[in-house]
Amino acid sequence: MAFSSGSGKGPMADINVTPLVDVMLVLLIIFIVTAPIMTYPIDVALPQRVINPPPQLREPPPPIDLRIDSTNQVFWNNGPVAVATLQQMMETEVQRDPTNQPELRIDASSDSEYETMAKVLAAAKNAQMMKINFVQQQ
């Protein structure tokens, strides 16, 4: 017979299939649970190949240097301006060519007030300026 009583002199040659059946049942349950998830389509927006290359970009206009000093005075390309007129000046720059806007470089002193910076950023947002950078002159 294939069964041994354990008192035999040779090694036991029987396979214990209980752990194998347990593992197979766990794998079966995992596949049953995950199979419906794989049937739902997932929309992925992949980039498409462009046959016509985009037109060559024009050279951007010179950047606008906006400086806020420690006394909260605002300077537009080294010329002092009032905070109230900033939005109108920015809108004028944007309207010249909305697709090729100048870069707005903001340099704020560490001693300037946050309120002045908030007004400058609000004016830039309302004027729909897209290229805003912060610089720190040493």
C-alpha positions in Angstrom: 0.0 0.0 0.0 0.9 3.6 -0.3 0.2 4.4 3.3 2.8 4.0 5.9 2.1 3.7 9.6 5.0 5.9 10.6 6.8 3.0 12.3 8.5 2.0 9.0 12.1 2.3 8.5 12.1 4.3 5.3 11.2 8.0 4.7 7.5 8.9 4.3 6.8 9.4 0.6 3.3 10.8 0.8 2.5 14.5 -0.1 0.4 16.5 2.2 -2.0 18.2 -0.3 -3.9 20.2 2.3 -1.7 23.3 2.1 -1.6 23.1 -1.7 -5.4 23.0 -1.8 -5.6 26.0 0.6 -3.2 28.0 -1.5 -5.1 27.1 -4.7 -8.4 28.1 -3.1 -7.0 31.5 -2.0 -5.7 32.1 -5.5 -9.0 31.2 -7.0 -10.8 33.7 -4.7 -8.3 36.4 -5.6 -8.9 35.8 -9.3 -12.7 35.8 -8.9 -12.6 39.1 -7.0 -10.2 40.9 -9.3 -11.6 39.6 -12.7 -14.6 42.0 -12.7 -12.3 45.0 -12.0 -10.2 44.3 -15.1 -13.3 44.3 -17.4 -14.1 48.0 -16.8 -12.6 50.2 -19.4 -10.2 53.0 -18.2 -10.1 56.1 -20.3 -6.6 57.2 -20.8 -5.9 60.4 -22.8 -2.7 59.6 -24.7 -0.9 62.3 -26.7 -1.4 62.0 -30.4 1.3 62.3 -33.0 1.3 65.7 -34.7 1.8 65.5 -38.4 2.3 69.3 -38.9 4.9 70.8 -36.6 3.8 73.8 -34.6 4.8 77.2 -36.0 8.0 78.7 -34.9 7.6 80.8 -31.7 8.2 84.4 -31.9 10.8 85.9 -29.7 9.2 87.0 -26.5 9.0 90.7 -25.6 11.5 92.0 -23.1 10.6 91.1 -19.5 9.0 93.6 -17.1 11.0 94.1 -13.9 8.7 94.9 -11.0 10.4 95.8 -7.8 8.9 96.3 -4.3 11.3 98.0 -1.9 11.3 98.1 1.9 9.1 101.2 1.9 6.4 99.3 -0.2 7.1 101.6 -3.2 6.5 99.7 -6.5 8.9 100.2 -9.4 8.0 99.2 -13.0 11.3 98.8 -15.0 13.0 101.1 -12.4 10.3 103.8 -12.7 8.1 104.4 -9.6 4.4 103.6 -10.2 1.3 103.6 -8.0 -0.2 100.2 -7.0 -3.6 101.3 -8.3 -2.3 101.8 -11.8 -0.5 98.4 -12.0 -3.5 96.4 -13.3 -4.2 98.9 -16.2 -0.5 98.8 -17.1 -0.4 95.0 -17.1 -3.6 94.8 -19.1 -2.0 97.1 -21.7 1.0 94.8 -22.0 -1.2 91.7 -22.3 -3.4 93.2 -25.0 -0.5 93.9 -27.2 -0.2 90.2 -27.9 -2.1 87.8 -25.6 -0.3 84.8 -27.1 3.2 86.2 -26.6 3.1 88.0 -23.2 6.1 89.5 -21.6 7.5 87.8 -18.5 6.7 89.6 -15.2 9.7 89.4 -12.8 8.8 90.4 -9.3 11.6 91.3 -6.9 10.2 92.0 -3.4 12.3 93.2 -0.5 12.2 91.0 2.6 11.1 94.1 4.5 8.1 94.9 2.3 4.6 94.2 3.5 2.6 91.2 2.4 -0.4 93.4 1.5 1.6 95.2 -1.2 2.7 91.9 -2.7 -0.9 90.6 -2.6 -2.1 93.7 -4.4 0.5 93.2 -7.1 -0.3 89.5 -7.6 -4.1 90.3 -7.7 -3.4 92.9 -10.4 -1.4 90.4 -12.4 -4.1 87.8 -12.1 -6.9 90.2 -13.0 -4.9 91.3 -16.0 -4.5 87.7 -17.0 -0.7 87.7 -17.0 0.5 84.1 -17.6 4.3 84.4 -17.1 5.1 85.5 -13.5 8.4 84.8 -11.9 9.9 85.8 -8.5 13.5 86.9 -8.4 15.7 88.0 -5.6 18.4 90.6 -6.3 21.4 90.4 -4.1 
